């Protein structure tokens, strides 16, 4: 269980940082991080970090696919986590 929590912490911190880096690159007209990469990181467990990064850095907040996609991924992940906890611990 500890490894799962450490993994989730790491992937959320990673996506949070990547959102900040991409915002910096956008402001300075540098090579950007592909949107697909952002969604992959959210899908593998970093959705909360992505949402926090969006809010803190004001990045991708006007893009509906991010504005609604990251929270949708988070909800699906919470449902999956609840299902797994229920079936493996009760």
Number of C-alpha atoms within 10 A of each C-alpha: 6 7 8 9 10 11 15 18 15 15 21 24 18 17 27 25 16 19 26 19 16 21 21 15 14 14 9 9 9 11 9 12 15 9 13 9 12 20 19 13 20 26 16 14 20 27 28 22 26 30 25 16 24 22 14 12 17 13 20 18 15 10 10 10 14 19 16 12 17 23 17 14 19 20 14 13 18 12 12 12 12 12 11 12 11 10 9 8 6 6
